[in-house]
Structures are given as C-alpha cells and as structure tokens.
Amino acid sequence: MSDRIETIKAMLADSPGDVFLLYSLGMEQASAGRPELAAAALIECITADENYLPARIELGKVLRSGGELGHARAAFEGALDLAIRQDDTHSADAIRAQLEALGQ
C-alpha cells in the first residue's frame, strides 16, 4: 500500500470521523486502482456528512470505473439532487454530464 494511504489511515485512527480524511482515503484508493476500497471510504465519508458533495460525485466515478453502472447512476442522481439543493449549478451541470455519459 502506498505511504499516503498508510498516513491517512494513521490519521483516521486519531480522527475516525474526519470527513476530509475519509474523502482523501477514497481518492488515494481510487488512484491506487482499488475501486471497492475507494467506494467504502467514500460511503463512510458520506455517512459522516451527507452534504459533502465531492464525495458523492467521486463515489459515482469510482462505481462507474468498477463496472457498477447502476450504482454509479444512483450515486450521481443523489449528487445531482444535493447539488440542486445547494444551488451549485456548476456541479449540477458536471453531474448531468456524468449521467449522460452513462447512457440509459
């Protein structure tokens, strides 16, 4: 495992609910080609803060890369709903593009 992943895990041991650390762990796991571990970290991040939009968007991407297209669609749809509620039109447009790329 990469040094960054180990460092983040050590930091999470001291701050288990830290949203930024959970998000960072998910991103590092995704970069390391571990979509299942990335998804687990991002889901934990979303559980800690359901309004953390970047985690929802990245979860959709990770699920898509792991071939979980139905789950990816659900993650992107949840992210889109949140972006609209947060009045984040830039993110909403980007999420719509992700959904369009998934097709039917």
C-alpha distances in whole Angstrom, upper triangle without the diagonal:
4,7,8,7,7,10,11,11,13,15,16,17,20,20,20,22,21,21,20,17,16,17,15,12,13,14,10,9,12,11,8,11,11,14,15,12,13,17,16,15,18,20,20,20,24,25,25,27,28,30,26,27,24,22,24,24,21,21,23,22,18,21,23,20,19,23,24,27,29,26,26,29,30,27,29,32,31,29,33,35,33,33,37,38,36,38,35,37,35,32,34,35,31,31,34,33,30,32,34,32,31,34,36
4,5,5,6,9,10,11,13,14,15,17,19,20,20,21,20,20,18,15,16,16,13,11,13,12,9,9,12,10,8,11,12,15,16,13,14,17,17,16,18,21,20,20,23,25,24,26,28,29,25,26,23,21,24,24,20,21,23,21,18,21,23,20,20,24,25,28,30,27,26,30,30,27,28,32,31,29,32,34,32,32,36,37,35,37,34,35,33,30,33,34,30,30,33,32,29,31,34,31,31,34,37
4,5,5,6,9,10,10,12,14,15,17,18,19,21,19,20,18,14,16,16,13,11,14,14,10,12,15,13,11,15,15,18,19,16,16,20,19,17,19,22,21,21,24,26,24,26,28,29,26,27,23,22,25,25,22,22,25,24,21,24,26,23,23,27,28,30,33,30,28,32,32,29,30,34,32,30,33,35,33,33,37,37,35,37,34,36,34,31,34,35,32,31,35,34,31,34,36,34,33,37,39
4,5,5,6,9,10,11,12,14,16,16,16,18,16,16,14,11,13,13,9,8,11,11,7,10,12,11,10,14,14,16,18,14,14,17,17,14,16,20,18,18,21,23,21,23,25,25,22,23,20,18,22,22,18,20,23,21,19,22,24,21,22,26,26,28,30,28,26,29,29,26,27,30,29,27,30,32,30,30,33,34,31,34,31,33,30,28,30,32,28,28,32,31,28,31,33,31,31,35,37
4,5,5,6,9,10,10,12,15,15,14,16,15,15,13,10,11,11,9,6,9,10,6,7,11,10,9,12,12,14,15,11,11,14,14,11,14,17,16,15,19,20,19,21,23,24,21,22,19,17,20,21,17,18,21,19,17,20,22,20,20,23,24,26,28,25,24,27,27,24,25,29,27,25,29,31,28,29,32,33,31,33,30,32,30,27,30,31,28,27,31,30,27,29,32,30,29,33,35
4,5,5,6,9,10,11,13,14,14,17,16,17,15,12,12,14,12,9,12,13,10,11,14,14,12,15,14,17,17,13,14,17,16,14,17,19,17,17,21,22,21,23,25,26,23,25,22,20,23,24,21,21,24,23,20,23,25,23,23,26,27,29,31,28,27,30,30,27,29,32,30,28,32,34,31,32,35,35,33,36,33,36,33,31,33,35,31,31,34,34,31,33,36,34,33,37,39
4,5,5,6,9,10,11,12,13,16,14,15,13,10,12,14,11,9,13,13,11,13,16,15,14,18,17,19,19,16,16,19,18,15,17,20,18,17,21,22,20,22,25,25,22,24,21,20,23,24,21,22,25,24,21,24,27,25,25,29,29,31,33,29,28,32,31,28,29,32,30,28,32,33,31,31,35,34,32,35,32,35,32,30,33,34,31,31,34,34,31,34,36,35,34,38,40
4,5,5,6,9,10,10,10,12,10,12,10,6,8,10,7,6,10,11,9,11,14,14,14,17,16,17,17,14,13,16,15,11,14,16,14,13,17,18,16,18,21,22,19,20,18,16,20,21,18,18,22,21,19,22,24,23,23,26,26,28,30,26,25,28,28,24,26,29,27,25,28,30,27,27,31,31,29,31,29,31,29,27,29,31,28,28,31,31,28,31,34,32,31,35,37
4,5,5,6,9,10,9,12,11,13,12,8,9,12,10,7,11,13,11,11,15,16,15,17,15,17,16,12,13,15,13,11,14,16,13,13,17,17,16,19,21,23,20,22,20,17,21,22,19,19,23,22,19,22,25,23,22,26,26,28,29,26,25,29,28,25,27,29,27,26,29,31,28,29,33,32,30,33,31,34,32,29,31,33,30,29,33,33,30,32,35,33,32,36,37
4,5,5,7,9,10,13,12,14,14,10,12,14,13,11,14,16,14,15,18,19,18,21,19,21,20,16,17,19,17,14,17,19,16,16,20,20,18,21,24,25,22,25,23,20,24,25,22,22,26,26,23,25,28,27,26,30,29,32,33,30,29,32,31,28,30,33,30,29,33,33,31,32,35,34,32,35,33,36,34,31,34,36,33,32,36,36,33,35,38,37,36,40,41
4,5,5,6,8,10,9,12,11,8,10,13,11,10,14,15,14,15,19,19,19,22,20,21,21,17,17,19,17,14,16,18,15,14,18,18,16,18,21,22,20,22,20,19,22,24,21,22,25,25,23,25,28,27,27,30,30,32,33,29,29,32,30,27,29,31,29,27,31,31,28,29,33,32,30,33,31,33,32,29,32,34,31,31,34,35,32,34,37,36,35,39,41
4,5,5,5,7,7,10,10,7,8,11,10,9,12,14,14,14,17,19,18,21,19,19,19,15,15,16,14,11,14,15,12,12,15,15,13,15,19,20,18,20,19,17,20,22,20,19,23,23,21,23,26,25,25,28,27,30,30,26,26,29,28,24,26,29,26,25,28,29,26,27,31,30,28,31,29,32,31,28,30,33,30,29,33,33,30,32,35,34,33,37,38
4,6,6,9,10,13,14,10,11,15,14,12,15,18,17,17,20,21,21,23,21,22,20,17,17,19,16,14,16,17,14,15,18,17,15,18,21,23,21,24,22,20,23,25,23,22,26,26,24,26,29,28,27,31,29,32,33,29,29,32,30,27,29,32,29,28,32,32,29,31,34,33,31,34,33,36,35,31,34,36,34,32,36,37,34,35,39,37,36,40,41
4,6,9,9,13,13,11,12,16,15,14,17,19,19,20,23,24,23,26,24,25,23,20,20,21,19,16,18,19,16,16,19,18,15,18,22,23,21,24,23,21,24,26,24,24,28,28,26,28,31,31,30,33,32,35,35,31,31,34,32,29,31,33,30,29,32,33,29,31,34,33,31,34,32,36,35,32,34,37,34,33,37,38,35,37,40,39,38,42,43
4,6,6,9,10,8,10,13,13,13,16,18,18,19,21,23,23,25,23,23,22,19,18,19,17,14,16,17,13,12,16,15,12,14,18,19,17,21,20,18,21,23,22,22,25,26,24,26,29,29,28,32,30,32,32,29,28,31,29,26,28,30,27,25,29,29,26,27,30,29,27,30,29,32,31,28,31,33,31,30,34,35,32,34,37,36,36,39,40
4,6,9,11,8,8,12,13,12,14,17,17,17,20,21,21,23,21,21,19,16,16,17,14,11,13,14,10,10,13,12,10,13,16,18,16,19,19,16,19,22,20,19,23,24,22,23,27,27,26,29,27,29,29,26,26,28,26,23,26,27,24,24,27,27,24,26,29,28,26,30,28,32,31,28,30,32,30,29,32,33,30,32,35,35,33,37,38
4,6,9,8,8,11,12,12,14,16,17,18,20,22,22,24,21,21,20,17,16,16,14,11,12,12,8,8,10,9,6,9,12,14,13,16,16,14,16,19,18,18,21,23,21,22,26,26,25,28,26,28,28,24,24,26,24,21,23,25,21,21,24,24,21,23,26,24,23,26,25,28,28,25,27,30,28,26,30,31,28,29,33,33,32,35,36
4,6,5,6,9,10,11,12,14,15,17,18,20,21,23,21,21,20,17,16,16,15,11,12,13,10,8,11,11,8,9,13,14,12,15,14,13,16,18,17,17,21,22,20,22,25,25,25,28,27,28,28,25,24,26,24,21,23,25,22,20,24,24,20,22,25,23,21,25,23,27,26,23,25,28,26,25,28,30,27,29,32,32,31,34,36
4,5,5,6,8,10,11,12,14,15,17,18,20,21,20,19,18,16,14,14,13,10,9,11,8,5,8,9,6,7,10,11,8,11,11,9,12,15,14,14,17,18,18,19,22,23,23,26,24,25,25,22,21,23,21,18,19,21,18,16,20,20,17,18,21,20,18,21,20,23,22,19,21,24,22,21,25,26,24,25,29,28,28,31,32
4,5,5,6,9,10,10,12,14,15,16,18,20,19,18,19,16,14,15,14,11,10,13,11,8,11,13,10,10,13,13,9,12,10,9,13,14,13,14,18,18,17,20,22,22,23,26,24,26,26,23,21,24,23,19,20,22,20,17,21,21,18,19,22,21,19,22,20,23,21,19,21,24,21,21,25,25,23,25,28,28,28,31,33
4,5,5,6,9,10,10,12,14,15,16,18,17,17,17,14,12,14,13,9,10,13,11,8,12,13,11,12,15,16,12,15,13,11,15,16,14,15,19,19,17,20,22,22,22,25,24,26,27,23,22,25,24,20,22,24,22,20,23,24,21,22,25,25,22,25,23,26,24,22,24,26,24,23,27,27,25,27,30,29,29,32,34
4,5,5,6,9,10,11,12,14,15,17,15,14,14,11,9,11,9,6,7,9,7,5,9,10,9,10,13,14,11,13,12,9,12,14,12,12,16,16,14,17,20,19,19,22,21,23,24,20,19,22,21,17,19,21,19,17,21,22,19,20,24,23,22,25,22,25,24,21,23,25,23,21,25,26,23,24,28,27,26,30,31
4,5,5,6,9,10,11,12,14,16,14,13,14,12,9,10,10,7,6,9,9,6,9,11,10,11,12,13,9,11,8,6,10,11,9,10,13,13,12,15,17,17,18,21,20,21,22,19,17,20,19,15,16,19,17,15,18,20,17,18,21,21,19,22,20,22,20,17,20,22,19,18,22,22,20,22,25,24,23,27,29
4,5,5,6,9,10,10,12,14,14,14,15,12,9,12,12,9,9,12,12,9,12,15,14,14,16,16,13,14,11,9,13,14,11,12,16,15,13,16,19,18,18,22,21,23,24,21,19,22,22,18,19,22,20,18,21,23,20,20,24,24,22,25,22,24,22,19,22,24,21,20,24,24,21,24,27,25,25,29,31
4,5,5,6,8,10,10,12,11,11,12,9,7,10,10,6,8,11,10,9,13,14,14,15,17,18,15,16,13,11,14,15,12,12,16,15,13,15,18,17,17,20,20,22,23,20,19,22,22,18,20,23,21,19,23,24,22,23,26,26,25,27,25,27,25,22,24,26,23,22,25,25,22,25,28,26,25,29,31
4,5,5,6,9,10,11,9,9,9,7,4,7,7,5,5,9,9,9,11,13,14,14,15,16,13,14,11,8,11,12,8,8,12,11,9,12,14,13,14,17,16,18,20,17,15,18,18,15,16,20,18,16,20,22,20,20,24,24,23,25,23,25,23,19,21,23,20,19,22,22,19,21,24,22,22,25,27
4,5,5,6,9,10,10,10,12,10,6,9,11,9,8,12,13,11,13,16,16,16,17,18,14,14,10,9,12,11,8,9,12,11,9,12,14,13,14,17,17,19,21,18,16,19,19,16,17,20,19,17,20,22,20,20,24,25,23,25,22,23,21,18,21,22,18,18,21,21,18,20,23,21,21,25,27
4,5,5,6,9,9,10,12,10,7,11,12,10,11,14,14,14,16,19,18,19,20,21,17,18,14,13,16,15,12,13,15,14,11,15,17,14,15,19,19,21,23,21,19,22,23,19,20,24,23,21,24,26,24,24,28,28,26,28,25,27,25,22,24,25,22,21,25,24,21,24,26,24,24,27,30
4,5,5,6,5,7,8,6,5,9,10,8,10,13,13,13,16,18,18,20,20,22,18,18,15,13,15,15,12,12,14,13,10,13,15,12,12,16,17,19,21,18,17,21,21,18,19,23,22,20,24,26,24,25,28,29,28,30,27,28,26,23,25,26,23,22,25,24,21,23,26,23,22,26,28
4,5,5,5,5,8,8,5,8,11,10,10,13,15,14,16,19,19,20,20,21,18,17,14,12,14,13,9,10,12,9,7,10,11,9,10,13,14,16,19,16,14,18,19,16,17,20,20,18,21,24,23,23,26,27,26,28,25,26,24,20,22,23,20,19,22,21,17,20,22,20,19,23,25
4,5,7,9,12,11,9,12,14,13,13,17,18,17,19,22,22,22,23,23,20,19,16,15,17,15,12,13,15,12,10,13,14,11,13,16,17,19,22,20,17,21,22,19,20,23,23,21,24,26,25,25,28,29,28,29,26,27,24,22,24,24,21,20,23,22,19,22,24,21,21,25,27
4,6,8,11,10,9,13,14,13,15,18,18,18,21,23,23,24,25,26,22,22,19,17,19,18,14,15,17,14,12,15,16,12,13,16,18,20,23,21,19,23,24,21,22,26,25,24,27,29,28,28,31,32,31,33,30,31,28,25,27,28,24,24,27,25,22,24,26,24,23,27,29
4,6,9,9,9,11,13,14,14,17,19,19,21,23,24,25,25,26,23,22,19,17,18,17,14,14,15,12,10,12,13,9,9,13,15,17,20,18,17,20,22,19,20,24,24,23,25,28,27,27,31,32,31,33,29,30,28,25,26,27,23,22,25,23,20,22,24,21,20,24,26
4,6,6,6,9,10,11,12,14,16,17,18,20,21,23,23,24,21,21,18,16,17,17,13,12,14,12,9,11,13,10,9,12,13,16,19,17,16,19,20,18,20,23,23,22,25,27,26,27,30,31,30,32,29,30,28,25,27,27,24,22,25,24,21,22,25,22,21,24,26
4,6,5,6,8,10,10,12,14,15,16,18,20,21,20,22,19,19,16,14,14,14,11,9,11,9,6,7,9,7,6,9,10,13,15,13,12,16,16,14,16,19,19,18,21,24,23,24,27,28,27,29,27,28,26,22,24,24,21,19,22,21,17,19,21,19,17,21,22
4,5,5,6,9,10,11,12,14,15,16,18,20,20,22,20,19,18,14,15,16,13,10,12,12,8,8,11,10,7,11,10,14,15,12,13,16,16,14,17,20,19,19,22,24,23,25,28,28,28,30,28,29,28,24,25,26,23,21,24,23,20,21,23,21,19,23,24
4,5,5,6,9,10,11,12,14,15,17,19,19,21,19,19,17,14,15,16,13,11,14,13,10,11,14,13,11,14,14,17,18,15,15,19,18,16,19,21,20,20,23,25,24,25,28,29,28,30,28,30,28,25,26,27,24,22,25,25,21,23,26,24,22,26,27
4,5,5,6,9,10,11,12,14,15,17,17,18,16,16,13,10,12,12,9,8,11,10,7,9,12,11,10,14,13,16,17,14,13,17,17,14,16,19,18,17,20,22,21,22,25,26,25,27,25,26,24,21,22,24,21,19,22,22,18,20,23,21,20,23,25
4,5,5,6,8,10,10,12,14,15,15,17,14,14,13,9,10,11,9,6,9,9,6,7,10,11,9,12,11,13,14,11,10,14,13,11,13,16,15,14,18,19,18,20,23,23,23,26,23,25,24,20,21,23,20,17,20,21,17,18,21,20,18,21,22
4,6,5,6,9,10,10,12,14,14,17,15,16,15,11,12,14,12,9,12,13,10,10,14,14,12,15,13,16,17,13,13,17,15,13,16,18,17,17,20,21,20,22,25,25,24,27,25,27,26,23,24,26,23,21,24,24,21,21,25,23,21,25,26
4,5,5,6,9,10,11,12,13,15,13,14,13,9,11,13,11,9,13,13,11,12,16,15,15,18,16,19,19,16,15,18,17,14,17,19,17,16,20,21,19,21,24,24,23,26,24,26,25,21,23,25,22,20,24,24,21,22,26,24,23,26,27
4,5,5,6,9,10,10,11,12,10,11,9,6,7,10,8,6,10,11,9,11,14,14,14,17,15,17,17,13,13,15,14,11,13,16,14,13,16,18,16,17,20,20,20,22,20,22,21,18,19,21,19,17,20,21,18,19,22,21,20,24,25
4,5,5,6,9,10,9,12,11,12,12,8,8,11,10,7,11,13,11,11,15,16,15,17,14,16,16,12,12,15,13,10,13,15,12,12,16,17,15,17,20,20,20,23,21,23,23,19,20,22,20,18,21,22,19,19,23,22,21,24,24
4,5,5,6,9,10,13,11,13,13,9,11,14,13,11,14,16,14,14,18,19,18,20,18,20,20,16,16,19,16,14,17,18,15,15,19,19,17,19,22,21,21,24,23,25,25,21,22,25,23,21,24,25,22,23,26,26,24,27,28
4,5,5,6,8,10,8,10,10,7,9,12,11,10,13,15,14,15,18,19,19,21,19,21,20,17,16,19,17,13,16,17,14,14,17,18,15,17,20,19,18,21,20,23,22,18,20,23,21,19,22,23,21,22,25,25,24,27,28
4,5,5,5,7,6,8,9,6,7,11,11,9,12,15,14,14,17,19,19,21,18,19,18,15,15,16,14,11,13,14,11,11,14,14,12,14,17,16,15,19,18,20,20,17,18,21,19,17,20,22,19,20,23,23,22,25,26
4,5,6,9,9,12,13,10,10,14,14,12,15,18,17,17,20,21,21,23,20,21,20,16,17,18,16,13,16,17,13,14,17,16,14,17,19,18,18,21,21,24,24,20,21,24,23,20,23,25,22,23,26,26,25,28,28
4,6,9,9,12,13,11,12,16,15,14,17,20,19,19,22,24,23,25,23,24,23,20,20,21,19,16,18,19,16,15,19,18,15,18,20,19,18,21,21,24,24,21,22,25,24,22,25,27,24,25,29,29,27,30,31
4,5,6,9,11,9,10,14,14,14,16,19,19,19,22,23,24,26,23,24,23,19,19,20,18,15,16,17,14,13,16,15,12,14,17,15,14,18,17,20,21,18,19,22,21,19,22,24,22,23,27,27,26,29,30
4,6,8,11,9,9,12,14,13,15,17,18,18,20,22,22,24,21,21,20,17,17,17,15,12,14,14,10,10,13,12,9,12,14,12,12,16,16,19,19,16,16,20,19,17,20,22,20,20,24,25,24,26,26
4,6,9,9,9,11,13,13,15,17,18,19,21,23,24,25,23,22,22,19,18,18,16,13,14,14,10,9,11,11,7,9,12,10,9,12,12,15,16,13,14,18,17,15,18,20,19,20,23,24,23,26,27
4,6,6,7,9,11,11,13,15,16,17,19,21,22,23,21,22,21,18,17,18,16,13,13,14,11,9,12,12,9,10,13,12,10,14,12,15,15,12,14,17,16,14,18,19,18,19,22,23,22,25,27
4,5,5,6,9,10,11,13,14,16,17,19,20,22,20,19,19,17,15,15,14,11,10,12,9,6,9,10,7,7,11,11,9,12,10,12,12,9,10,13,12,11,14,16,14,16,19,19,19,22,24
4,5,5,6,8,10,11,12,14,15,17,18,20,19,19,19,17,14,15,15,11,11,13,12,8,11,13,10,10,14,14,12,14,12,14,12,9,11,14,12,11,14,15,14,16,19,18,19,22,24
4,5,5,6,9,10,10,12,14,15,16,18,17,17,18,14,13,14,14,10,11,13,11,9,12,14,11,12,16,16,15,17,15,17,16,12,14,16,14,12,16,17,15,16,19,19,19,22,23
4,6,5,6,9,10,11,12,14,15,17,15,15,15,12,10,11,10,6,7,9,7,5,9,11,9,10,13,14,13,16,14,15,15,11,12,14,13,10,13,15,12,13,17,17,16,19,20
4,5,5,7,9,10,11,13,15,16,14,14,14,12,9,10,11,7,6,9,9,6,9,11,10,10,13,15,14,15,13,14,13,9,10,12,9,7,11,12,9,11,14,14,14,17,19
4,5,5,6,8,10,10,12,14,13,14,15,12,10,12,12,9,9,12,12,9,12,15,14,13,17,18,17,19,16,17,15,12,14,15,12,10,14,14,11,13,16,15,15,18,20
4,5,5,6,8,10,10,12,11,11,12,9,7,10,10,7,8,11,10,9,12,15,14,14,18,19,18,20,18,19,18,14,15,17,14,12,15,15,12,13,16,15,14,18,19
4,6,5,6,9,10,11,9,9,10,7,4,7,8,5,5,9,9,8,11,13,13,14,17,18,18,20,17,18,17,13,13,15,12,9,12,12,9,9,13,12,10,14,15
4,5,5,6,9,10,10,10,12,10,7,9,11,9,8,12,13,11,13,16,16,16,19,21,20,22,19,19,17,14,15,15,12,10,13,12,8,10,13,11,10,14,16
4,5,5,6,9,9,10,12,10,8,11,12,10,11,14,15,13,16,19,18,19,22,23,23,24,22,22,20,17,18,19,16,14,16,16,12,14,16,14,13,17,18
4,5,5,6,5,7,9,7,5,9,10,8,10,13,13,13,16,18,18,19,22,23,23,25,23,23,22,18,19,19,17,14,16,16,12,13,15,14,11,15,16
4,5,5,5,5,8,8,5,8,11,10,10,13,15,14,16,19,19,19,22,24,24,25,23,23,21,18,18,18,15,13,14,14,10,10,13,10,8,12,14
4,5,7,8,12,11,9,12,14,13,13,17,18,17,19,22,22,22,25,27,26,28,25,25,23,20,20,20,17,15,17,16,12,14,15,13,11,15,17
4,6,8,11,10,9,13,14,13,15,18,18,18,20,23,23,24,26,28,28,30,27,27,26,22,23,23,20,18,20,19,15,16,18,15,13,16,18
4,6,9,9,8,11,13,13,14,17,18,19,20,23,24,24,26,28,29,30,28,28,26,23,23,23,20,18,19,18,14,14,16,14,11,14,15
4,6,5,6,9,10,10,12,14,15,16,18,20,21,22,24,26,27,28,26,26,25,22,21,22,20,17,18,18,14,13,16,14,11,14,14
4,5,5,6,9,10,10,12,14,15,16,18,20,20,22,24,25,26,24,24,23,20,19,19,17,14,15,15,11,10,12,11,7,10,10
4,5,5,6,9,10,11,12,14,15,17,19,20,21,23,24,26,24,24,24,21,19,20,18,15,15,16,13,11,13,13,9,11,10
4,5,5,6,9,10,11,12,14,15,17,18,20,21,22,24,23,23,23,19,18,20,18,14,16,16,13,12,15,14,11,13,13
4,5,5,6,9,10,10,12,14,15,16,18,20,21,22,20,20,20,16,16,17,14,11,13,13,9,9,12,11,9,12,12
4,5,5,6,9,10,10,12,14,15,16,18,20,21,19,19,19,16,14,15,14,10,10,12,9,6,10,10,7,9,10
4,5,5,6,9,10,11,12,14,15,17,18,20,19,19,19,16,15,16,15,12,12,14,12,9,13,14,11,13,12
4,5,5,6,9,10,11,12,14,15,16,18,17,18,17,14,13,15,14,10,12,14,11,10,14,14,12,15,15
4,5,5,6,9,10,10,12,14,15,16,14,14,14,11,10,11,10,6,8,10,7,7,10,11,10,12,13
4,5,5,6,9,10,11,12,14,15,14,14,15,12,10,12,12,8,9,11,10,8,11,13,12,13,13
4,5,5,6,9,10,11,12,14,14,15,16,12,11,14,13,10,11,14,12,11,15,16,15,17,17
4,5,5,6,9,10,10,12,11,12,12,9,8,11,10,7,10,12,11,11,14,15,15,17,18
4,5,5,6,9,10,10,9,10,11,8,5,9,9,6,7,11,10,9,12,14,14,16,17
4,6,5,6,9,10,10,11,13,11,8,12,13,10,11,14,14,12,15,18,17,18,19
4,5,5,6,8,9,11,12,10,9,12,13,11,12,16,15,15,18,19,19,21,22
4,5,5,6,5,7,9,6,5,9,10,9,11,13,13,14,16,18,19,20,22
4,5,5,6,7,10,9,6,10,12,10,11,14,15,15,17,19,20,21,22
4,5,8,10,13,11,10,13,15,14,15,18,18,18,20,23,23,24,24
4,5,9,11,10,10,13,14,14,15,18,18,19,21,23,24,25,26
4,6,9,9,8,11,13,13,14,17,18,18,20,23,24,25,26
4,6,6,6,9,10,11,12,15,16,17,18,20,21,23,25
4,6,5,6,9,10,10,12,14,15,16,18,20,21,23
4,5,5,6,9,10,11,13,15,16,17,19,21,23
4,5,5,6,9,10,11,12,14,15,17,19,21
4,5,5,6,9,10,10,12,14,15,17,19
4,5,5,6,9,10,11,12,15,16,18
4,5,5,6,9,10,11,13,15,17
4,5,5,6,9,10,11,13,15
4,5,5,6,9,10,11,13
4,5,5,6,9,10,13
4,5,5,6,9,12
4,5,5,7,9
4,5,5,8
4,5,9
4,7
4
